[in-house]
Amino acid sequence: MNLIVKESYDELSRYVAGEIAALLRGNPQAVLCLPTGNTPVGTYQELVRLHKEGRVSFAQCTVFNLDEYYPIDPSDPNSYRSFMRKNLFDHVDIRPGSANIPNGEAKDADEECRLYEQKIRNSGGIDLALLGIGRNGHIGFNEPDRELLLETHVVTLTESTLQANCEPFGSIEAMPKQALTMGLGTIMSAKRIIVIASGASKKFAVEKMLSSRITTDVPATLLQLHPDVTLVIDKAVGVSSEGTRWTR
Ligand code: GLP
């Protein structure tokens, strides 16, 4: 695993967007896994800027988003489908059929997860997974637990995640209590992984990721087993690369 510490959030965003744009230039048909949350917003803004300047195209690529609330109407402003449209999909040339997100209003959630997993496999697999990280170390919506599931599945959100994510819904009562998420196995099957973290609230999760220990209590620690992971953080996280064996 490589650790890159950037001076600021803007620098982090520019760097990560540059990596994605370079991948798409080299392999226009790449399959990407993308996250939601506040952290990737700057990266998406930068990708939109690069696209408007003609420096990156999404026309041939395929995206699989990590997760979606359940149940939720995809057109609900708080759905991850709406988030991705607002922040990226509506501003670049991705084909609508290539922008995949689990369907939050599927009648049979387990069947939706099975189909999503199959679609990822049929696409030839993920070339690059960009991941955010929850304060408790969750990845996608793989929450801390005694056991984790490998494939896309239904998950019940923890109290800590409900609290961290409830603001746009107005209250915890008003938000969906479940989600559909790629499993750690699906995520770990990506050829390359970039994890982004910004700000002091991510210090716990980042420190655990760099700890040389793995535990399902902090799902992000499992990423240490992947052969090509880069963790890109800003200084505000409060973790320095000195003294770790991950420096680059
Ligand atoms: C949500 C998403 C995660 C994301 C996390 C952190 O729970 N399911 O994929 O990494 O939020 O979000 P933020 O970047 O806003 O801290």
Residues whose N, C-alpha, C, O or C-beta is under 5 A from the ligand:
A	BS01	GLP	P35 T36 G37 N38 T39 P40 D67 G132 I133 G134 G140 F141
